[in-house]
Amino acid sequence: MTHAPDTGAGAGTDDRAGILLVDDMEDNLAALEAVLGSLGEPLVRARSGEEAMKALLRQEFAVVLLDILMPGMDGFETASNIKRLDQTKDIPIIFLTGTDSDSGFAFRGYSTGAADYLTKPFDPWVLRAKVNVFLDLHRKNRQLRRLIKQDHARMGELADRISEIERHLSGSSVPGERELSESVARMGESVRALRRGQ
């Protein structure tokens, strides 16, 4: 099922996340791989909705390209299941369907939470451009999460240092240090309140 090796999507230093290709037709999967291979991201195949759900629970994906007409769990049901799980609900889905598809498919696709909808045969440049937007968004979100985590750690260090100063000042009998101790205590409470709000 996996087309490219797992690059450690959960690793903090690697901003790569897979692109999940879901289609029951081998020719369609091969065409998607040919179009998206130049993006240099891991491409993971799934031949059914069930396979797609298993893949989504195993690794992180930046975007899912999902065929609508599949035996068993179709694209709409698969999309609903993706959006139902906390772990996968924010992954963007691009629906892919044939030109002879029902005219209501686009509406149904968007109503199940799809980010986009393309009709086959699709323009390779357009598909690559759309997928690249979601890859870029994924990288930026990941970088933001890392920065928030770093800020949270720094805030923790600052709170610990302030607590240490508070302990030192509370045992002092030097004039003026009481006011300083109260000021430090207020600062410490502000930092702790900031940490709780993160």
Secondary structure, DSSP 8 states (H G I E B T S, - for coil): -BSS----TT-TT----EEEEE-S-HHHHHHHHHHHGGG-S-EEEESSHHHHHHHHHHS-EEEEEEES--SSS-HHHHHHHHHHSTTTTTS-EEEEEETTS-TTHHHHHHHTT-SEEEEES--HHHHHHHHHHHHHHHHHHHHHHHHHHHHHHHHHHHHHHHHHHHHHHHT--STTHHHHHHHHHHHHHHHHHHHHH-
